[in-house]
Amino acid sequence: MKSFLTLCILVVSSTLFAQKTSEYIPSSSPFVLGINFSQINAKSNSMDYSKYLKSIVKKNSYSYYRHGSQCEIIDVFEMMNKSNEYGLNVSENIYMYHSSIEDSKGLVYVFKLNDPKLFESKLNLKCTNAFNYQKRTFANGKLFLTHKISIAINGNTGIVFVKDRNYYDNYETETIDDNSIDEDYWSEKKEDNYKNDEALFEELNSGKITDYDAAVEKTLNNSDTSIEFRLRERQNAERLEKITAQFDIIQATIEGYSKPQTDNISTNANFKKVESESHDAFFFINNLSQLNNEFFNPMRGMRTLHYLGGVDNNSMNTPLTNNLSSSYSIDFENGKAVVKSLTTYNKNVYDYFKKIYGVKQNKHLFKYINGENLLGYMSLAVNGLELGKFYEDFYREILNNMSMRKNDMNIIPAMEMLYAFIDKEMLYNTLDGRAILACTGFTDIRLKYTTYDYDDNFERKEITEERIEKQPNMVFAASIGNQENAKKLFDIISKFSVFTKVKDNVIAFYGRRRDKINVYMAIVDDVFIICNDANLVLNNLDGFEKSKQIPKSEQKVMRSHNMAFKIFADKMAAGVQEAYFKGDRNMPEFAEIMAKFGNLEMYDEKPSSNSYSATAILNLKDESSNALYQLLKMMQPNHER
């Protein structure tokens, strides 16, 4: 009984204190990709999705690696594609993140193992050359180190580290320099030459030599060849010492990654939330100030990574970028695929966001959108003036905290000088940030275009011609914040020679023959319009009658969300069929697939005090089976479906 209780305690304690995979990821990681293969495998219904995963796993480039006898101990893509054969535990997420430690930058894969011995047996450990591969041990595990990919097995945790290789890496340790001949070689060679010369001299003085050339050849053959051998041994020892030092760095890195991190990514509220929701897959982007310094610094390419260095977050002034992170998740359900984004921020950002998103879509825009055959729309409603203020402060903060050389320090004052000369009311409030882009159907459009001909005197003359062509009707209607500024800009644009004045408030761009498009611009009341529909700008600038406007249900969606997007797949497919594939012409494969889709929609939620979220949903007509299986089946060639 006592032993049974002890066993129960051990089982319970091991369950309670088991480390989550994410606890091995440092909080400083700029991005993390998490994939739940168990869920995806079940939802794919045995359909092969590996080729779509390959581009993600194989994205890291090895173009800078020297061609030669590298020891490939594992194929990461094969490991993830054949997880059961490698002993991986796919019931937990497999994570990929970027390591940005000074001398060991690269991708790190973290996963749990059901069978560590099986995993080790799958490694290609045939190469025994210590220059390319070294096996080591540490406190609780094993290390398999190469220049390119290294692996740690620590209990039931597996770590694969794929090192970035770049132009600034030192290759001298990977090849033997034949010219690096040391003093010992010359000393031994000199002594051997003296010995051979003395033997030849004695033989010549003996009077027994009748063939001088043969005697010289014989002497040369008596040279000590072990001198070269000993030189090679010393060179190899020196090279091995340098390579071992490189492996020491890699070992320190991967050994650190193979244990739970005190300051791990799970402490991030955004990551913790997206991880707890058990998504099929998600992508997490960490603190933007760190990410910017690592990847988006415009001065990064002007110096080596050694000089770029890191930035101490504790010494940075980051009222806006501190604690800023984003996550994007995808889940496949029966009849639909759902993508969610979540951006988290601090209270300083919220002070901007509640003003930026504290507006609703302008109702006056609806009357310029013909809703009788609406195929899709995108609606955006933000306070453009407040958004401009936020981005000005936001990017100034990023630039202030960037790692720069002395000469780069002029960027900040140059930006401030530029802003001093900018009319921000003109820049940010001419259009106030509320707009709708809509496709209102396919129709015959009378195209005017410019072409050229020659008269009897062989002088070229410009000719405007017309033709009828079926095109989608596109309308962009934007709310005007400052009407005086808008009219001033419109009048300036009208003066460009590429535009033709149609009315006082309407101008047109007539493309040349190859352009196949007419573009109209109109300004009316508090709305600015760009479209390719002559009927709208010539006959309906007072607005369509209410029965023809955007349906009330969609107006409600646009007024309820700052961002809304929708494509009516049924109508879109029918429009494509009618416009381009009449009669005996068959619809192409993409249109055939489109016919299986339901609506595609996206909408956001009002910002909270610390987060802003949006959801996109791809609906499928068949609601009886999982969307992943259906999508994979659609993407197969016709003969394989």
C-alpha positions in Angstrom: 0.0 0.0 0.0 2.8 2.4 0.9 4.6 1.8 -2.4 1.3 2.3 -4.3 0.8 5.7 -2.5 4.4 6.7 -3.4 3.8 5.8 -7.0 0.6 7.9 -7.1 2.4 10.9 -5.5 5.2 10.6 -8.1 2.7 10.5 -11.0 0.7 13.4 -9.7 3.8 15.5 -8.9 5.3 14.8 -12.3 2.0 15.9 -13.9 1.7 19.1 -11.9 5.3 20.2 -12.3 5.8 19.0 -16.0 7.3 21.8 -18.0 5.3 23.2 -20.9 7.2 23.4 -24.2 6.8 27.1 -24.3 8.7 27.5 -21.1 11.9 26.7 -23.0 11.5 29.8 -25.2 13.2 33.0 -24.0 10.9 36.0 -23.5 13.2 38.0 -25.8 12.4 35.9 -28.9 11.3 38.2 -31.7 8.8 35.8 -33.1 7.4 32.3 -32.3 5.5 29.9 -34.6 3.4 27.2 -32.9 1.9 24.2 -34.7 -0.3 21.5 -33.2 0.3 18.6 -35.6 -2.0 16.3 -33.7 -5.0 18.6 -34.5 -3.9 19.3 -38.0 -3.3 15.6 -38.8 -6.8 14.7 -37.5 -8.4 17.5 -39.5 -6.6 16.8 -42.7 -8.1 13.3 -42.9 -4.9 11.8 -44.3 -4.6 14.4 -47.0 -1.0 15.4 -47.5 -0.3 19.0 -46.5 3.5 18.7 -46.2 4.3 20.7 -49.3 2.6 23.8 -47.9 4.5 23.4 -44.6 7.9 22.9 -46.4 8.1 26.6 -47.5 7.9 27.6 -43.8 10.4 25.0 -42.4 12.9 25.4 -45.3 12.7 29.2 -45.3 16.1 29.5 -43.6 18.8 29.9 -46.3 22.1 28.2 -46.3 23.4 29.9 -49.4 26.5 31.2 -47.6 27.6 27.7 -46.4 30.7 26.4 -48.1 30.1 23.4 -50.3 31.9 20.4 -48.8 31.6 17.5 -46.5 29.0 19.0 -44.1 27.5 16.3 -41.8 23.7 16.6 -42.2 22.5 15.0 -38.9 18.8 15.7 -39.5 16.3 17.0 -42.0 14.1 19.3 -40.0 11.3 19.1 -42.6 11.3 15.3 -42.6 11.3 15.3 -38.8 8.2 17.5 -38.7 6.5 15.7 -41.6 7.1 12.2 -40.1 6.8 13.1 -36.4 5.6 9.7 -35.3 8.6 8.0 -37.0 10.9 10.3 -35.1 9.3 9.8 -31.7 7.8 13.3 -31.3 4.9 14.0 -29.0 2.6 15.9 -31.4 -0.2 16.3 -28.8 1.8 19.4 -27.6 2.7 22.3 -29.9 5.9 22.2 -31.8 7.5 25.6 -31.6 9.9 27.4 -33.9 11.5 30.7 -32.8 14.4 32.9 -33.7 17.5 33.1 -31.5 19.3 36.5 -31.7 22.3 35.9 -29.4 25.3 37.8 -30.7 27.4 34.9 -32.1 24.7 32.3 -32.6 21.8 33.6 -34.5 19.3 31.2 -36.1 16.1 29.2 -35.8 15.3 27.0 -32.8 12.8 24.2 -32.9 11.4 23.0 -29.5 9.3 19.9 -29.0 8.5 17.1 -26.6 9.6 13.5 -27.2 7.5 10.4 -26.6 10.6 8.3 -27.3 14.0 10.0 -27.0 15.9 6.8 -28.0 13.9 6.5 -31.2 14.6 10.1 -32.0 18.3 9.7 -31.4 18.3 6.6 -33.6 16.9 8.6 -36.5 19.8 11.0 -36.4 22.5 10.6 -39.1 25.5 10.1 -36.9 27.6 8.2 -39.5 30.2 11.0 -40.0 33.0 10.8 -37.5 35.0 13.8 -38.6 35.5 16.0 -35.6 35.9 19.0 -37.9 32.3 18.7 -39.0 30.5 16.9 -36.1 31.1 16.5 -32.4 29.0 14.6 -29.9 29.0 15.9 -26.3 27.1 15.5 -23.1 25.9 17.9 -20.5 24.2 17.7 -17.1 21.0 15.9 -18.1 21.4 15.2 -21.8 23.2 14.8 -25.0 24.4 17.2 -27.7 25.0 16.6 -31.4 26.9 19.6 -32.9 27.6 20.5 -36.5 28.3 23.9 -38.1 24.8 24.0 -39.6 22.4 22.1 -37.4 22.8 21.1 -33.8 20.6 19.0 -31.5 20.0 18.7 -27.8 18.1 15.9 -26.1 17.3 16.7 -22.5 15.0 14.1 -21.0 11.8 14.2 -23.0 12.6 17.6 -24.6 14.2 18.0 -28.0 15.9 21.1 -29.3 17.1 21.6 -32.9 19.2 24.7 -33.6 19.6 25.8 -37.2 22.4 28.4 -37.2 22.2 31.4 -39.5 25.2 31.6 -41.8 26.1 35.0 -43.1 28.8 36.8 -45.1 30.7 37.8 -42.0 31.3 34.3 -40.6 34.9 33.2 -40.6 35.5 30.2 -42.9 39.2 29.9 -42.2 38.6 27.2 -39.7 36.8 25.0 -42.2 39.7 24.6 -44.7 43.4 24.0 -44.3 45.6 26.9 -45.6 48.4 25.3 -47.4 50.5 28.4 -47.0 50.3 28.4 -43.2 53.7 26.7 -42.8 55.1 27.2 -39.3 58.7 27.7 -38.0 59.0 24.0 -36.9 58.5 23.0 -40.5 61.3 25.2 -41.8 63.6 24.2 -39.0 63.1 20.5 -39.7 63.3 21.0 -43.4 66.6 22.9 -43.1 68.1 20.2 -40.9 67.0 17.5 -43.3 68.5 19.4 -46.3 71.8 19.8 -44.5 71.9 16.0 -43.8 71.1 15.1 -47.4 73.6 17.6 -48.8 76.3 16.3 -46.6 75.6 12.7 -47.6 75.7 13.7 -51.3 78.9 15.6 -50.8 80.6 12.6 -49.2 79.4 10.3 -52.0 80.7 12.7 -54.7 84.2 12.9 -52.9 84.5 9.1 -52.7 85.0 9.0 -56.5 82.5 6.2 -56.8 79.8 8.3 -58.5 79.6 7.8 -62.3 76.1 9.2 -62.8 75.6 12.6 -61.1 71.9 13.0 -62.0 71.1 9.6 -60.6 73.0 10.4 -57.4 71.0 13.7 -56.9 67.7 11.9 -57.5 68.7 9.2 -55.0 69.5 11.9 -52.4 66.1 13.7 -53.0 64.4 10.4 -52.5 66.1 10.1 -49.1 64.3 13.3 -47.8 62.3 12.9 -44.6 58.7 12.8 -45.7 57.5 12.7 -42.1 58.2 16.4 -41.9 55.2 17.1 -44.1 53.1 14.6 -42.1 54.0 16.4 -38.8 53.1 19.8 -40.4 49.7 18.4 -41.3 49.2 17.1 -37.8 50.0 20.5 -36.3 47.7 22.3 -38.9 44.9 19.9 -38.2 45.3 20.3 -34.4 45.2 24.1 -34.8 42.2 23.9 -37.0 40.4 21.5 -34.6 41.1 23.8 -31.7 39.4 26.7 -33.6 36.5 24.6 -34.6 36.1 23.2 -31.1 36.0 26.8 -29.9 33.2 27.4 -32.3 31.4 24.3 -31.1 31.8 25.5 -27.5 29.8 28.6 -28.4 27.1 26.6 -30.1 27.1 24.2 -27.1 26.6 27.1 -24.7 23.8 28.4 -26.8 21.8 25.2 -27.3 22.5 24.0 -23.8 20.9 27.2 -22.5 17.9 26.6 -24.8 17.5 23.0 -23.6 16.3 24.0 -20.1 13.3 26.0 -18.9 13.9 29.7 -19.1 13.4 31.7 -15.9 12.2 34.6 -18.1 10.2 32.7 -20.7 7.7 33.7 -23.4 4.8 32.4 -21.3 5.1 35.5 -19.1 3.8 37.6 -22.1 0.0 38.0 -21.7 -0.6 37.9 -25.5 1.4 34.7 -25.9 -0.2 33.1 -22.8 -3.7 33.8 -24.2 -3.1 32.5 -27.7 -1.3 29.4 -26.4 -4.1 28.6 -23.9 -6.8 28.7 -26.7 -5.3 25.5 -28.3 -5.2 26.8 -31.9 -4.2 24.6 -34.9 -1.4 27.0 -35.5 -0.4 30.5 -34.5 2.3 33.1 -35.1 3.4 35.4 -32.3 5.4 38.7 -32.9 7.2 40.0 -29.8 7.9 43.5 -28.5 8.2 45.7 -31.6 11.1 47.7 -30.3 13.3 44.5 -30.1 11.9 43.2 -33.4 12.7 46.5 -35.1 16.3 46.6 -33.9 16.8 43.0 -35.0 15.1 42.9 -38.4 13.9 46.3 -39.6 16.8 48.6 -38.8 17.4 50.4 -42.1 21.1 50.8 -41.1 21.5 47.1 -40.4 22.9 46.3 -43.9 25.5 49.0 -43.6 27.6 47.2 -41.0 28.4 43.7 -39.7 26.1 42.1 -37.1 29.1 42.4 -34.7 28.8 46.2 -34.8 25.1 46.2 -34.7 25.0 44.9 -31.3 22.0 44.6 -29.0 20.0 47.3 -27.3 19.5 47.3 -23.5 15.7 47.5 -23.1 16.1 48.8 -19.6 17.9 51.9 -20.8 15.3 52.6 -23.6 12.5 55.1 -23.5 9.6 53.0 -24.8 6.3 54.5 -23.7 4.6 53.2 -26.9 6.5 50.1 -28.0 7.0 48.6 -24.6 4.9 45.4 -24.2 3.6 45.7 -27.7 3.0 42.3 -29.3 0.8 40.7 -31.9 -0.5 37.2 -32.5 -2.2 35.5 -35.5 -4.0 32.2 -35.1 -5.7 29.9 -37.5 -8.3 27.2 -36.8 -10.0 24.8 -39.2 -13.6 24.0 -38.3 -16.4 22.2 -40.0 -17.3 24.4 -43.0 -15.0 27.3 -42.2 -11.5 28.4 -41.4 -11.0 31.1 -38.8 -8.1 33.5 -38.5 -7.8 35.8 -35.5 -5.4 38.6 -34.8 -4.7 40.1 -31.4 -2.5 43.1 -30.7 -1.7 43.9 -27.1 -0.2 47.2 -25.9 0.2 49.4 -22.8 -2.0 52.1 -21.4 -0.1 54.8 -23.3 -1.0 53.3 -26.7 -4.6 53.0 -25.6 -4.8 56.8 -25.0 -4.2 57.1 -28.8 -6.3 54.1 -29.9 -9.5 55.2 -28.1 -9.3 58.4 -30.2 -8.3 56.7 -33.4 -11.1 54.1 -33.2 -13.6 56.3 -31.5 -15.4 57.1 -34.8 -18.1 55.4 -36.9 -18.3 55.0 -40.6 -19.7 58.1 -42.4 -23.3 57.3 -43.4 -23.1 59.7 -46.4 -20.7 57.3 -48.1 -23.4 54.6 -48.4 -25.4 56.4 -51.0 -22.5 56.4 -53.5 -22.3 52.6 -53.5 -24.7 50.7 -55.7 -25.7 47.7 -53.6 -28.0 46.0 -56.1 -25.3 43.5 -57.1 -22.7 44.1 -54.4 -19.8 41.5 -54.8 -17.6 42.7 -52.0 -16.4 45.6 -49.9 -13.8 46.8 -47.5 -14.8 49.5 -44.9 -12.4 51.5 -42.8 -13.3 54.0 -40.2 -10.5 55.7 -38.2 -9.7 59.2 -37.0 -7.0 60.0 -39.6 -5.7 63.0 -37.7 -5.2 61.0 -34.5 -3.7 58.1 -36.4 -1.2 60.4 -38.0 -0.2 61.7 -34.5 0.2 58.2 -33.2 2.5 57.0 -36.1 4.6 60.2 -35.8 5.3 59.5 -32.1 5.5 55.8 -32.7 8.2 55.9 -35.4 10.1 58.7 -33.6 10.3 56.4 -30.6 11.6 53.5 -32.7 14.2 55.7 -34.4 15.3 57.1 -31.0 15.9 53.6 -29.7 17.6 52.2 -32.8 21.2 51.1 -32.7 23.0 53.6 -34.9 26.4 54.7 -36.0 27.5 58.3 -35.4 26.7 59.3 -39.0 23.2 57.9 -38.7 22.3 60.2 -35.8 21.2 62.9 -38.3 18.0 60.9 -39.1 16.1 62.1 -36.1 16.7 65.8 -36.6 16.1 65.4 -40.3 12.7 63.8 -39.6 11.8 66.6 -37.1 12.7 69.2 -39.7 10.5 67.5 -42.3 7.6 67.4 -39.9 8.1 71.1 -39.1 7.4 72.0 -42.7 4.4 69.6 -43.1 0.9 70.9 -42.9 -0.5 68.1 -40.7 -4.1 69.3 -41.2 -3.6 68.9 -44.9 -1.7 65.6 -44.6 -3.9 63.8 -42.1 -7.3 65.4 -42.3 -8.0 66.2 -46.0 -9.4 62.7 -46.1 -10.5 62.0 -42.5 -9.7 58.2 -42.4 -13.2 56.9 -43.2 -13.6 55.1 -46.5 -15.3 52.3 -48.4 -13.9 50.3 -51.3 -16.5 48.2 -53.1 -17.0 46.0 -56.1 -20.5 46.6 -57.3 -20.7 44.1 -60.1 -19.5 43.4 -63.6 -20.8 45.6 -66.4 -20.1 46.9 -69.9 -17.9 49.9 -69.6 -17.3 52.3 -72.4 -13.5 52.8 -72.5 -11.9 55.8 -74.0 -8.3 55.5 -74.9 -5.6 57.4 -76.7 -3.9 56.1 -79.8 -1.9 57.7 -82.6 -2.2 57.9 -86.4 -0.3 59.7 -89.3 -1.9 62.1 -91.7 -1.1 62.5 -95.4 2.0 64.6 -94.5 3.2 61.8 -92.2 2.7 63.9 -89.1 1.7 62.0 -86.0 -1.7 63.0 -84.5 -3.4 61.9 -81.3 -6.7 60.2 -81.6 -9.2 59.3 -78.9 -11.2 56.2 -79.6 -13.8 54.1 -77.7 -14.6 50.5 -77.1 -16.9 48.5 -74.9 -15.4 46.0 -72.4 -16.8 44.0 -69.6 -15.1 45.0 -66.3 -15.8 44.9 -62.6 -17.2 48.1 -61.3 -14.9 49.5 -58.6 -15.8 52.4 -56.3 -13.7 54.1 -53.7 -15.6 56.6 -51.6 -13.7 58.5 -48.8 -15.0 61.0 -46.2 -13.5 64.5 -46.4 -12.3 66.1 -43.2 -11.3 69.5 -44.5 -13.3 70.4 -47.6 -11.3 73.5 -48.4 -8.1 71.6 -48.5 -9.7 68.8 -50.5 -11.0 71.2 -53.1 -7.6 72.9 -53.3 -5.8 69.5 -53.9 -8.5 68.4 -56.4 -7.9 71.6 -58.5 -4.2 71.1 -58.4 -4.5 67.4 -59.6 -6.9 68.6 -62.4 -4.1 70.6 -63.9 -2.0 67.6 -64.8 -2.1 66.8 -68.5 -3.0 63.2 -68.0 -6.4 64.2 -66.7 -9.4 65.4 -68.7 -12.0 67.7 -67.1 -15.5 66.2 -67.4 -17.3 68.6 -65.0 -16.2 71.2 -62.5 -16.1 68.5 -59.9 -15.2 65.5 -62.1 -12.0 64.6 -63.9 -11.0 61.5 -65.9 -7.9 59.6 -66.8 -8.3 57.8 -70.2 -5.7 55.1 -70.5 -3.9 54.3 -73.7 -4.8 51.2 -75.6 -2.6 48.9 -73.5 -4.0 50.3 -70.1 -7.6 49.1 -70.7 -9.0 51.3 -67.9 -10.8 54.6 -67.3 -10.5 56.3 -63.9 -12.8 59.0 -62.7 -12.3 61.3 -59.8 -15.1 63.4 -58.3 -15.5 65.6 -55.3 -18.9 66.3 -53.9 -20.1 67.6 -50.5 -17.9 65.9 -48.0 -17.0 62.8 -50.1 -14.2 62.1 -52.5 -14.8 59.4 -55.1 -12.5 57.4 -57.4 -14.2 54.8 -59.7 -14.3 53.4 -63.2 -18.0 53.8 -63.5 -19.0 56.7 -65.8 -22.7 56.3 -64.9 -21.9 57.1 -61.2 -19.9 60.3 -61.8 -22.1 61.6 -64.7 -25.6 60.7 -63.5 -25.6 59.7 -59.8 -23.4 62.2 -57.9 -26.5 63.1 -55.8 -26.4 59.4 -54.7 -28.4 56.3 -55.6 -31.9 56.0 -54.3 -32.2 54.2 -51.0 -33.5 51.0 -52.6 -30.3 50.7 -54.6 -27.8 51.5 -51.9 -25.8 49.1 -49.8 -28.2 46.7 -47.9 -29.1 47.9 -44.4 -27.6 44.7 -42.9 -24.2 45.6 -44.4 -24.5 49.2 -43.4 -25.0 48.0 -39.8 -21.9 45.9 -40.0 -19.8 48.9 -41.3 -21.2 51.2 -38.6 -20.5 48.6 -35.9 -16.9 47.9 -36.8 -14.0 50.2 -37.5 -12.8 47.7 -40.1 -15.0 45.3 -42.1 -14.4 43.3 -45.2 -16.6 40.9 -47.1 -16.6 39.0 -50.4 -19.9 37.4 -51.5 -18.4 34.3 -53.2 -21.6 33.1 -54.9 -22.2 36.5 -56.6 -18.5 36.9 -57.4 -18.3 33.5 -59.1 -21.5 34.1 -61.0 -20.2 37.5 -62.1 -16.9 36.0 -63.3 -18.9 33.3 -65.2 -21.2 35.9 -66.8 -18.4 38.3 -67.7 -15.7 36.1 -69.0 -17.0 32.5 -69.6 -20.2 32.7 -71.5 -21.4 30.0 -73.9 -19.1 27.0 -74.5 -16.1 28.5 -72.6 -15.3 26.6 -69.5 -14.5 28.3 -66.2 -10.9 27.8 -65.2 -10.0 25.7 -62.2 -9.7 28.7 -59.8 -13.3 29.7 -60.6 -14.4 26.1 -60.1 -12.9 26.2 -56.7 -14.4 29.6 -55.9 -17.8 28.1 -56.5 -17.3 25.9 -53.4 -16.7 28.9 -51.2 -19.2 30.7 -49.0 -18.6 34.3 -48.0 -15.2 35.6 -46.9 -15.5 38.1 -44.1 -13.4 40.0 -41.7 -14.2 42.4 -38.9 -12.6 44.0 -35.9 -13.6 44.7 -32.3 -13.4 48.0 -30.5 -10.0 48.4 -28.7 -10.0 47.5 -25.0 -7.7 49.1 -22.5 -4.9 46.7 -23.5 -5.7 44.9 -26.8 -7.2 45.2 -30.2 -8.5 42.2 -32.2 -9.9 41.2 -35.6 -11.4 38.0 -37.0 -11.4 36.7 -40.6 -13.7 33.8 -41.6 -13.5 31.8 -44.8 -16.9 30.0 -45.1 -17.3 26.9 -47.3 -20.6 25.7 -48.7 -20.1 22.2 -47.4 -20.5 22.4 -43.6 -20.3 18.6 -43.1 -16.5 18.2 -43.1 -13.5 20.0 -41.8 -12.3 23.1 -43.8 -8.7 21.9 -43.9 -9.6 18.7 -45.6 -11.8 20.5 -48.1 -9.2 23.1 -48.9 -6.5 20.5 -49.3 -8.8 18.5 -51.6 -9.5 21.7 -53.7 -5.8 22.3 -54.1 -5.1 18.9 -55.5 -4.9 18.5 -59.3 -8.2 17.5 -60.9 -7.1 13.9 -61.5 -6.2 13.4 -57.9 -9.4 14.7 -56.3 
